[in-house]
């Protein structure tokens, strides 16, 4: 079983700490078996979490045996990272352990030097400080998370959910991740990035409820040859208004959102059926298998056939 070690340091942000615990402990494999074993580790007997105190059952030595280490953020990013923590994380990384940070947890990971030369993110408010303190890290303040393979970073608050669900999908496929997302009352994948949430001179009034019916209809109708005009007519909006609302609430365009919905459905079919790739291309609304393969690789990062080989359930 995949072991997750969540490292709680002094002044840990409670939301960041509990997010991976909730997502990974609730993730289940087909048949109801738990997908992960979760351990909360600390370098001190008691950890100050602001509103409460954490008593962890495991110490830093448990990091070495973990498959994945999660680094929640801390409320004071100016506090130096303890030497024993840095050493333990470097040792784990040398052994091939995957390490992911949530929010200001990127400061902990950056302190190890493991992010040097890599793209990373953190909460948009903390991004300038991260870039200034660790100039060898390529800080991107506009994305929800960055996956470098062994090392991953996420933005703040709800972006930790995005990161954890992404890890579940990497480990066990989209079907298991989709169920974990449903339990979290969270979409498996959100378009856009932190740029949606950065405060500017004018911040759009949230109107997500107005788009919910058309998003649901698009998801249910993604196998059809929908045009921008079709979507606007169903939403009873002009195409200009529709595009503006989508940009405000999803960070992308209607047609890009539709394309991602098609890819999500294709992932499910690749995992759960033996239909050919060409047949699935038609089932999810792509005009040609070539266009489907190109879009799938652009979104997922691999080909439909390779994805099926990695994630199709045995016996399907």
N, C-alpha and C positions, 0 to 999 in steps of 0.2 A: 504494500500500500504506500502511496505517495505521502511523504511526511512534510508538513508545512510547519516551519518555526516562525512565530511572530515575535519579534524582538521589541520588548517594552523598555524604553529608557526613561530616566527621570523627566518629568514634565511632558509625558506622552500625551498626544491629542486623543481623547477618548473615542471620537468618531473614527479616526484612522485605525485605532487599535481594534475596535469591535467589528469593523467592516470585513476584514479578511476572515475573522473567526466565524462570523455569521455565514458568509458565502461558502467557505470551504467545508464547514461542518454540515451544511445542509445539502451539498452536492452529492447526488447518488448515481451509481452506475445502474445499468439495466438489471432488474431483479431486486432493486432496493438496497444493494450493498453500498456502504459509504465509499466515496471516491478518495477521501483524504483522511489522514490523521493529523490533528492540529495541536501544536504545543506552544504555549506562551513562555518565552524565555526572558531572562533579565540578568543584569550584571550586579544587582543588589537584592537583598532579601525583600525589600518593599519599594515599590515604585510610586511616585507621586503622579497621579493622573488628574490633578485639579480637584474635581468634585468628589473623588474617591481615591483610595489607595489600592494598588494592585499587588497581590502576593503571588508571584509566579512559581510554578512547580518545577521549572527547569532553569538551569543556569546557562552560561555561554558555551559550556562543553556540548550542549545538545545541538548547537548550530552545526557542528561537524557532521553529524549523522542525518541532517535534514536534506531533503531533495530540493526544497525551495525555502528561502528566507524572505520574509516580508518585513520591511522597515517602515513602521508608522512614523508620522511626523511628530515633532516636539514643538511646544508652544514658544520656546525661546531658542531661535536658531543661532544666537551668538555664543551659546555655551559650547565649549570645546568638547569634542567627542572623546570619551575615555580611551586610553591607549589599549586596554585589554579588549575593548569592543572592536577597534580598528584591526587589531591582530587577529581576532577570531574570524572576522569577516574576510580578511585576506586569505586566511588558511582555508576557509570554506570555499572561496572562489577558486583557489588553486586546485582544489579537489573536484571542481566542476559543478559545484552547487549553483543553482539559479538564484539570483538575488533581485528583488523588486522593491522599490520604494513608493510610498504613498505621500503625496503632498510634500511637506518640508522634510520628509524622510530622505529626500534627495541630498540634503546636506550631509547626512550620515554616510550615504554611499559615496558621495564625492570626496569626503574626508579620507577615504581609503585609497584614493587614486585610481579606483577601478573604472571611473567614468571619464578619465582623461582621454581626449581625442574622440569621445563619443557624443552623440546628440542625446539630450536629456530634457526633461521638463519638471516643473514643480508648480505650486500655486502661482497664478499670475502676479499676485502681490509680492511674492518672495523671489520671483525670477531675476530681477535686477541684482539683488544681493547675492544670489547663487552665482550669477555670471561674474560679478566683481570679485567674489572670494575665490572662485575656482575658474580662472581664465582659460584653462585647458579644456574645460567642458563646453560643448556647443549647446547653449541653453535656448530652447524653443518655447516661448511662453504661450503659443497659440494652440497647442494640441492637448488632447485629453490624456494621452499616454504615448510613450515611445518604447518600442520593443527592439532591443539590440541583440536579441538572442539570449545570452546568459544574463544580461543586465537590463532591467526594465525600470522605468520611472513613470509616475502618473502625476497629474495635476491634483488640485485639492478637493476635499469633500467628496461629492458624488463621483468624481472621476476615479476614486479608489474602487468603486463598484465596477466601473468600466474595465479597469485593469484586472481585477480579480476574475471577472467573467471571461475576459480574454484569455487568462491563464487556464481556466477550466476548459475552454474550447480548444486551446493548444494541446492540452493533456488528453482530453477525452472526446472531442468532437462537438459539433454544434447542437446535437440533440440533448446531450447531458447539460451543456451550457445554457441552452434555451430553458430547460426545466429549472435550473438554478436561477436564471433571470426572472422567471415567473414567480418563484418563491420570494425573490427580492422586490417584486413589483417594479421591475426595471426592464427597459428594452435591452435586448442582447447587444445591440450595437447602435450607437448614436452617431449621426453625421455631425460634421462641424468640429469645433474645438473651443478652447477657452476664449477665443476672440469674441464669441457670443456673449460672454459674461463680463468682459473688461469694461469698466465704467468709462464712458466718454462724455462728450458734451451733451449728447442726446441718447437716452437709453429707451429702447422700444418698450411700450406697454405689453406685458405678457398676454397673449391671446391663444394659448395652446388649445383651449377647449374648442375654439372655432375650427381648428384644423383636424381635430380628432376624427370626425366622421369621414372626411375625405381620405385621411391616411388609412383608416380601416378599409374603406372601399378600394383604394389603390392596392393594398396588400392582398385583398381577396381577388382582385381583378388583374393581377400582375402578369397573368398568362396571356392577356389580350393585347392587341396592338393599339395601345393608348397613345394619343398625342397630347400635347400641352393644351390644345383646345378642348379635347375630351375631358381632361381633368378640370379645367376651368369651368366648363359647362356643368359638370357634376357638382362642383363647389359653389355654383351660382356666383362666380366672380369673373372679372376680366382677367386675361392672362397676365396683365401687368400687376394687378392686385395680388393674384395668386403667387406670382414670383416673389413679390415683396413679403407676403406673409410667410412663405417658406423660408426665405432668408432670415427673417426675424426669429422664427420659432425652431427651425431645424438646422440652420447654418448651411443649407445647400439648396439646390433647385429641385422642382418637382420631378423632372426627368431623371436626375441623378438619384433622388430618393427612390424612385420606381426601379431604377437599375439595381440598387442595393437590395431591394425587396426581392427581386428576381433571383439575385445571387444567393440570398438566404434560403429561398425555396429550393434552389438547385442543390445547395449543400445538404439539405434534408433528404432530397431524392437520391443523391449520390450515396448517402449513408444507409438509407433504408430500403432501396430497391436495387434490382439488377438491370434496370433500364439502361440502354446505351446512352453515351454522352450526347449523341446526335438527337435522340428522342427527348432527352431531358431539356436540351436547348429549346426545342419546340414547346415543351410542356410549360416552361417558365417564360415564354413570350419573346425569345430572341428570334430574329428573322433568319439567321443562318448559324450553323454550328461554329463557323470560324469566328463570327462576332462574339458568340457565347464564350468560346475558349479565351479570346483576347480579353474580354471584360472580366471573366472569372480570375484569370491570372493577375490582372491589374488590381482587383479588389482583395483577393485571398492570398496572393503571393505564390501560388503554385497552380499546376494544371488541374482540370477536373479529374483526370485519371489518377494523378498522384494523390490528390485529396481523397479520392475513394479508397485507394490502397492504404492510406494511413488511418482512415476513420470509419470505414464501413464495418458494421458490427459483424462478428463471426456468425456464420449460419444464415446470413441474409440471402 
